[in-house]
Amino acid sequence: MLFTAVDQINRAGPSVVLTSVHGSMMAQSNLQAGLKAMDMSDFISARKFFEFGISFLSQNHWVEEYNLSLSLYDNAAKCCLSIGDSEKLERFSTQVLSNARSFEDKLNIYYFSISALCHASLLEEAFSKGVQILSMLGEDLPQIRTHDEKIGHLNETTSKLSCLSDDELLTYKMMSDPSKIMAMKFLWRLQVSLLMGKPSFIPHVTLKMIHMSLVHGMSA
């Protein structure tokens, strides 16, 4: 029912909208339809809904409808990543990076951009950007230069884990800090890309993820 109703609205288009309030309502309806389509893994249809939603926004929407605009552009970019449309991914990303009010509001786009670089096998660039974002999140990767340093970090981590029982690990506190959760997401993305590009660096990332989990809690 939601898809049918929103599709009828979109057939008429933004030209029939008389006020910015009505336009905002139509944009919100498209956002809801797009999110539902994403839940069904229909990213092509979802992107169409997000694009229609953007078309219903007011001319000054980044000021007057900021949260709605951010949600529409963020999700449209995510769909582009999922279906491999790098051109539109860059277009939506540019809008967010140019208009976002905070570093935190840019993080999803940074993640999508790094993921796109990995998909394009541009692993060095993806790794470099990932490390830069992690540093901005306050989570620098450990500078392990020698084999002995690597063994030292490994032994230290093993010692900390050995102090926890299986039950304690299973019931360990959950990570709640949004910036730390996002950092873990970037670390996971780096770990996947390192499998193909810098496998010798994987232990550095893994140890960092374990350390963060012990300090800040487990990430779902």
C-alpha positions in Angstrom: 0.0 0.0 0.0 2.8 2.4 0.9 4.6 1.8 -2.4 1.4 2.3 -4.4 0.5 5.5 -2.7 3.9 7.0 -3.0 4.2 5.9 -6.6 1.0 7.8 -7.4 2.4 10.9 -5.8 5.6 10.6 -7.7 3.7 10.3 -11.0 2.3 13.7 -10.4 5.7 15.1 -9.5 6.8 18.1 -7.6 5.1 20.5 -10.0 1.8 19.9 -8.2 3.1 20.8 -4.8 1.7 24.2 -3.7 3.6 24.7 -0.4 6.9 23.7 1.1 5.0 21.9 3.9 3.4 19.6 1.3 6.7 19.1 -0.4 8.3 18.1 2.8 5.5 15.6 3.4 6.0 14.1 0.0 9.8 13.9 0.6 9.2 12.2 3.9 6.8 9.6 2.3 9.5 8.8 -0.3 12.0 8.4 2.5 9.8 5.9 4.2 9.1 4.0 1.0 12.8 4.0 0.2 13.8 2.6 3.6 11.2 -0.1 3.3 12.5 -1.1 -0.2 16.0 -1.2 1.3 14.8 -3.6 4.0 13.6 -5.8 1.1 17.1 -5.5 -0.6 15.5 -3.7 -3.5 18.1 -1.0 -3.8 17.2 0.1 -7.3 13.6 0.9 -6.3 14.8 2.4 -3.0 17.1 4.8 -4.9 14.3 5.9 -7.1 12.2 6.8 -4.0 15.1 8.7 -2.5 15.6 10.6 -5.7 12.0 11.5 -5.9 12.1 12.6 -2.3 15.0 14.9 -3.1 13.0 16.4 -6.0 10.2 17.4 -3.5 12.6 19.3 -1.2 12.5 23.1 -1.2 15.2 25.1 -2.9 16.8 26.0 0.5 16.3 22.5 1.9 19.8 22.1 3.5 18.8 24.9 5.8 15.1 24.4 6.2 14.9 20.6 6.1 18.4 19.5 7.1 17.7 16.2 8.8 15.4 15.1 6.0 17.8 16.1 3.4 20.7 14.3 5.1 18.7 11.1 5.4 17.6 11.2 1.7 21.1 11.9 0.4 22.8 9.4 2.8 20.5 6.6 1.8 20.6 7.4 -1.9 24.4 7.2 -1.7 24.1 3.8 0.1 21.9 2.5 -2.7 24.4 3.7 -5.3 27.1 1.8 -3.5 25.0 -1.3 -3.4 24.2 -1.3 -7.1 27.6 -0.1 -8.2 26.7 3.3 -9.6 29.8 5.2 -8.8 28.8 8.4 -10.7 25.7 9.0 -8.8 27.4 7.9 -5.5 29.9 10.8 -6.0 27.1 13.2 -6.9 25.1 12.4 -3.7 28.3 12.3 -1.6 29.4 15.7 -2.8 26.1 17.2 -1.7 26.5 15.8 1.8 30.1 16.7 2.2 29.4 20.3 1.0 26.4 20.8 3.3 26.8 18.6 6.4 26.9 20.6 9.6 29.4 18.3 11.4 32.1 15.8 10.9 29.8 13.1 12.4 27.2 13.8 9.7 29.8 13.1 7.0 30.9 9.7 8.4 28.4 7.6 6.4 29.5 9.2 3.2 33.2 8.6 4.1 32.4 5.0 4.8 30.6 4.6 1.5 33.4 6.3 -0.4 36.1 4.0 1.2 33.9 0.9 0.4 33.6 2.1 -3.2 37.4 2.4 -3.4 37.7 -1.2 -2.1 35.2 -2.5 -4.7 37.3 -0.7 -7.4 40.5 -2.4 -6.1 42.0 0.9 -5.1 43.1 -0.6 -1.9 46.0 1.8 -1.1 43.8 4.8 -1.4 41.0 3.1 0.6 43.5 2.2 3.4 45.0 5.7 3.5 41.6 7.4 3.7 40.4 4.9 6.3 43.4 5.5 8.5 42.9 9.3 8.2 39.2 9.0 9.3 40.1 6.7 12.2 42.6 9.3 13.4 39.9 12.0 13.2 37.8 9.7 15.3 40.6 9.6 17.9 41.6 6.0 17.1 45.0 5.9 15.6 46.3 2.5 14.5 49.3 1.2 16.6 52.7 1.9 15.0 54.2 -1.6 15.1 57.5 -1.6 13.2 59.2 -4.8 14.2 58.3 -8.5 14.8 59.2 -8.1 18.5 56.8 -5.2 18.9 54.1 -7.2 17.2 54.6 -10.2 19.6 54.7 -7.8 22.5 51.3 -6.3 21.6 49.9 -9.8 21.0 51.1 -11.0 24.4 49.7 -8.0 26.1 46.3 -8.5 24.5 46.3 -12.2 25.2 47.0 -11.4 28.9 44.1 -9.1 29.1 41.7 -11.6 27.5 42.9 -14.4 29.8 41.6 -12.5 32.8 38.1 -12.8 31.5 36.0 -16.0 31.6 33.8 -17.2 28.8 30.7 -16.1 30.7 32.2 -12.7 31.3 33.0 -12.3 27.5 29.5 -13.5 26.6 27.9 -10.9 28.9 30.4 -8.1 28.3 29.1 -4.6 28.2 28.0 -3.3 24.8 29.6 -0.3 23.1 27.5 2.8 23.4 29.6 5.7 22.1 28.5 6.4 18.5 32.0 7.6 17.5 33.6 4.3 18.8 30.9 2.2 17.0 31.7 4.1 13.8 35.4 3.6 14.3 34.8 -0.2 14.7 32.9 -0.1 11.4 35.8 1.6 9.6 38.3 -0.9 11.2 36.2 -3.8 9.9 36.2 -2.2 6.4 40.0 -1.8 6.5 40.4 -5.4 7.7 38.5 -6.7 4.7 40.5 -4.5 2.2 43.8 -5.6 3.8 43.1 -9.2 3.0 43.8 -8.4 -0.7 46.3 -5.5 -0.3 48.3 -5.6 3.0 47.7 -8.9 4.7 50.7 -8.4 7.0 48.9 -5.4 8.5 45.8 -7.3 9.5 47.1 -8.2 13.0 47.5 -4.4 13.7 43.8 -3.8 12.9 42.6 -6.9 14.7 44.5 -6.0 17.9 43.1 -2.5 17.7 39.5 -3.9 17.5 40.1 -6.2 20.5 41.6 -3.3 22.5 38.6 -1.0 21.7 36.2 -3.8 22.6 37.8 -4.3 26.0 37.8 -0.6 26.8 34.5 0.6 25.3 32.5 -2.6 25.0 31.4 -5.1 22.3 30.1 -3.8 19.0 27.1 -5.5 17.5 
